Amino acid sequence: MANNELSGPVVLSEIISYLKSIPHRKYTYRFVLLPETIGSIAYLSANLDTLQANMIAGFNLSCCGDTNSYTHIQSKTATTLADSALTAALFHKNNVKVRSFAHRGSDERQYNSVGVDLPVCGFSRTKYGEYPEYHTSLDNLDYISPEGLDGSYIVLKSIIDAFECSLYPKTQVLCEPQLGKRGLYPTLSFCKSSLLTERQIDDVTVRMDVLAYADGTNSIFDLVRYSESSLPQVIDEVRLLTSHGLLS
């Protein structure tokens, strides 16, 4: 049960350590380790009103230690901020699988149940029940790896970084700003210069897309979709533009 039971808490412990390293957090984070089903039901019984009043996104972690795939188990509506966040964090990664709530199986069942309706989706590497070692003695320490666990950690860390960066960034100028004088736009033409790298051109493209779509209603996760970039790159651009007073 190394992947099925142990990998989630291991990744969670690293996320807790990372959050402790952030001195001034914009959001509060609650970490819940419970026995499946009965534990979440008991927890909801004691905390439902608080969760419904304050929770904006949640993720149920299970089977986070292998390297075979990444899996997003959608919330019941598939439209929550948690769904958008996980979609963005997995954008451009190889072998990503999306499973609808119809294929639920872990505690996302309880958090999405009628009358509870919390914005929670599930995250796994290979989803429970979809690898032959599941619920056998072969789900052992040989099945999981540091690389697999680290891949899960990176996904979840990027979501935290996005929340702590700017959840709904907003452009502070009308029309496109003069980026050249701020050192944010190349001084040579894309077409005429062989000195510009593909990375530089891509950065500028993402930069302009972020400015175009950051209207205060699109989340930072929406900007990933619009720019067709990765979440870490969008976070970098939002931080950069904010430092120049172009985003708030």
Phi, psi and omega per residue, in radians:
M1 nan 0.457 -3.097
A2 -1.096 -0.814 3.133
N3 -1.336 -0.797 -3.041
N4 -1.154 -0.664 -3.024
E5 -1.984 -0.611 -2.990
L6 -1.588 -0.586 -2.975
S7 -1.142 -0.683 3.131
G8 -1.036 -0.937 3.086
P9 -1.047 -0.593 3.106
V10 -1.108 -0.829 3.109
V11 -1.114 -0.715 3.141
L12 -1.036 -0.711 -3.125
S13 -1.114 -0.634 3.111
E14 -1.227 -0.635 3.092
I15 -1.136 -0.705 3.093
I16 -1.055 -0.779 3.123
S17 -1.080 -0.710 3.125
Y18 -1.118 -0.765 -3.133
L19 -1.103 -0.619 3.108
K20 -1.114 -0.414 -3.130
S21 -1.424 -0.173 3.113
I22 -1.583 1.957 -2.962
P23 -1.231 -0.661 -3.064
H24 -2.237 1.590 -3.068
R25 -1.462 2.496 3.097
K26 -1.391 -0.479 -3.062
Y27 -2.169 2.785 3.001
T28 -1.708 2.656 -3.082
Y29 -2.286 2.367 3.128
R30 -2.064 2.238 -3.139
F31 -1.954 2.228 -3.027
V32 -2.182 2.105 3.055
L33 -2.029 2.030 -2.998
L34 -2.483 2.697 2.934
P35 -1.136 2.422 -3.039
E36 -1.026 2.525 3.060
T37 1.225 -1.303 -3.074
I38 -1.119 -0.603 3.132
G39 -1.175 -0.813 -3.140
S40 -1.174 -0.628 3.103
I41 -1.115 -0.771 3.116
A42 -1.117 -0.713 -3.139
Y43 -1.122 -0.759 3.116
L44 -1.129 -0.639 3.118
S45 -1.032 -0.631 -3.082
A46 -1.577 -0.337 -2.955
N47 -2.288 0.162 -2.981
L48 -1.049 -0.805 -3.098
D49 -1.038 -0.758 3.126
T50 -1.126 -0.744 -3.136
L51 -1.150 -0.765 -3.130
Q52 -1.144 -0.522 -3.117
A53 -1.415 -0.453 -2.942
N54 -2.168 -0.356 -2.988
M55 -1.383 2.307 3.107
I56 -1.983 -0.347 3.096
A57 -2.883 2.487 3.107
G58 -2.564 2.713 -3.078
F59 -2.383 2.222 3.054
N60 -1.641 2.074 -3.050
L61 -1.751 2.276 3.091
S62 -2.752 2.423 3.099
C63 1.021 1.124 -3.016
C64 -1.899 0.217 -2.937
G65 -1.937 -0.121 -3.103
D66 -1.628 3.102 -3.109
T67 -2.051 0.268 -3.006
N68 -1.397 -0.606 -3.097
S69 -2.881 3.109 2.934
Y70 -2.121 2.469 -3.093
T71 -2.318 2.288 3.041
H72 -1.896 1.963 3.042
I73 -1.661 1.949 -2.979
Q74 -1.196 2.721 2.964
S75 -1.187 3.081 -3.073
K76 -1.082 -0.652 -3.139
T77 -1.624 -0.333 -3.081
A78 1.100 0.295 -3.078
T79 -2.123 0.172 -3.075
T80 -1.356 2.920 3.057
L81 -1.093 -0.577 3.089
A82 -1.088 -0.733 3.095
D83 -1.094 -0.768 3.129
S84 -1.096 -0.706 -3.116
A85 -1.126 -0.797 -3.098
L86 -1.233 -0.650 3.065
T87 -1.027 -0.786 -3.131
A88 -1.162 -0.722 -3.112
A89 -1.159 -0.456 -3.122
L90 -1.690 -0.056 -3.113
F91 -1.076 2.333 -3.140
H92 1.319 0.019 3.047
K93 -1.459 2.664 -3.133
N94 -1.427 2.576 3.020
N95 0.980 0.975 3.068
V96 -1.692 2.287 3.119
K97 -2.044 2.385 3.098
V98 -1.992 2.196 3.122
R99 -2.034 2.298 3.124
S100 -1.252 2.928 3.119
F101 -1.069 -0.349 3.071
A102 -1.093 -0.359 3.135
H103 -1.853 0.440 3.106
R104 -1.104 2.851 3.105
G105 -2.900 -0.303 -3.140
S106 -1.898 -2.696 -3.001
D107 -1.272 -0.078 2.958
E108 -1.031 -0.380 3.069
R109 -1.032 -0.790 -3.063
Q110 -1.313 -0.737 -3.085
Y111 -1.198 -0.365 3.104
N112 -1.809 0.119 -3.058
S113 -1.213 2.780 -3.083
V114 -1.024 2.260 -3.117
G115 1.585 -0.330 3.058
V116 -1.672 -1.093 2.939
D117 0.896 0.896 3.093
L118 -1.578 2.659 -3.115
P119 -1.362 1.322 -3.061
V120 -2.203 2.302 2.983
C121 -2.186 2.991 -3.103
G122 -1.824 2.570 3.063
F123 -2.271 2.322 3.063
S124 -2.492 2.892 2.798
R125 -1.370 -1.827 2.989
T126 -1.366 2.221 -3.038
K127 -1.094 2.515 3.036
Y128 -0.873 2.422 3.140
G129 1.449 -0.097 -3.088
E130 -1.976 0.209 2.996
Y131 -2.285 2.457 -2.976
P132 -1.119 -0.377 -3.138
E133 -1.366 -0.208 -3.088
Y134 -0.990 2.304 3.127
H135 1.014 0.575 3.020
T136 -2.312 2.999 3.123
S137 -1.214 -0.186 3.112
L138 -1.422 -0.169 3.008
D139 -1.401 1.309 -3.030
N140 -2.163 -2.975 -3.087
L141 -1.163 -0.304 3.071
D142 -1.314 -0.414 -3.098
Y143 -1.383 -0.583 3.123
I144 -1.666 2.923 -3.094
S145 -2.665 2.789 3.040
P146 -1.013 -0.632 3.132
E147 -1.127 -0.728 3.130
G148 -1.140 -0.794 3.125
L149 -1.113 -0.726 -3.130
D150 -1.148 -0.620 3.085
G151 -1.068 -0.716 3.089
S152 -1.148 -0.754 3.130
Y153 -1.031 -0.776 -3.112
I154 -1.074 -0.723 3.113
V155 -1.041 -0.878 -3.079
L156 -1.243 -0.625 3.085
K157 -1.085 -0.696 -3.140
S158 -1.111 -0.595 3.089
I159 -1.170 -0.761 3.087
I160 -1.086 -0.768 3.122
D161 -1.021 -0.672 3.136
A162 -1.151 -0.789 3.108
F163 -1.062 -0.753 -3.077
E164 -1.359 -0.265 3.099
C165 -1.376 -1.246 3.131
S166 -2.998 1.917 -3.028
L167 -1.233 -0.700 3.133
Y168 -2.251 1.295 -3.101
P169 -1.125 2.624 -3.129
K170 -2.365 2.272 3.097
T171 -1.148 2.393 -3.045
Q172 -1.786 0.123 3.141
V173 -2.258 2.752 3.026
L174 -1.604 2.381 -3.096
C175 1.142 3.136 -3.087
E176 -1.285 2.268 -3.132
P177 -1.313 2.849 3.066
Q178 -1.396 1.756 -3.076
L179 -1.483 -0.437 -3.078
G180 -1.047 -0.749 -3.102
K181 -1.227 -0.241 3.089
R182 -1.706 0.032 -3.110
G183 1.275 0.405 -3.075
L184 -1.905 0.128 -3.123
Y185 -2.492 2.390 -3.105
P186 -1.124 2.576 -3.139
T187 -1.542 -0.114 3.117
L188 -1.965 2.588 -3.135
S189 -1.104 2.452 3.052
F190 -0.982 -0.736 -2.994
C191 -1.339 -0.590 -2.969
K192 -1.629 -0.303 -3.030
S193 -1.938 2.299 3.038
S194 -1.562 0.011 -3.104
L195 -1.410 -0.384 3.141
L196 -1.329 2.249 3.123
T197 -1.456 2.808 3.073
E198 -1.031 -0.660 3.130
R199 -1.087 -0.746 3.135
Q200 -1.102 -0.759 3.125
I201 -1.111 -0.722 -3.127
D202 -1.141 -0.719 3.109
D203 -1.015 -0.784 -3.116
V204 -1.150 -0.707 3.116
T205 -1.066 -0.833 3.106
V206 -1.101 -0.703 3.139
R207 -1.017 -0.809 -3.132
M208 -1.193 -0.631 3.098
D209 -1.156 -0.716 3.110
V210 -1.051 -0.806 3.127
L211 -1.107 -0.625 -3.091
A212 -1.234 -0.597 -3.027
Y213 -1.841 -0.124 -3.107
A214 -1.425 1.455 -3.076
D215 -1.868 0.144 3.138
G216 1.538 -0.170 3.077
T217 -1.925 -0.525 3.047
N218 -1.353 2.284 3.093
S219 -1.312 2.890 3.067
I220 -1.059 -0.460 3.095
F221 -1.298 -0.568 3.046
D222 -1.133 -0.602 -3.125
L223 -1.127 -0.519 3.042
V224 -1.070 -0.789 -3.117
R225 -1.156 -0.779 -3.105
Y226 -1.175 -0.666 -3.090
S227 -1.530 -0.188 -3.081
E228 0.952 0.647 3.140
S229 -1.947 -3.042 3.089
S230 -1.609 2.748 3.123
L231 -1.069 -0.796 3.108
P232 -1.013 -0.651 -3.134
Q233 -1.215 -0.686 3.100
V234 -1.122 -0.712 3.091
I235 -1.034 -0.787 3.120
D236 -1.031 -0.756 -3.116
E237 -1.190 -0.706 3.116
V238 -1.096 -0.756 3.103
R239 -1.076 -0.763 -3.120
L240 -1.118 -0.854 -3.112
L241 -1.160 -0.613 3.089
T242 -1.137 -0.700 -3.142
S243 -1.111 -0.399 3.106
H244 -1.698 0.152 3.093
G245 1.323 0.252 -3.096
L246 -1.631 -0.270 3.073
L247 -2.288 2.678 2.984
S248 -2.228 nan nan
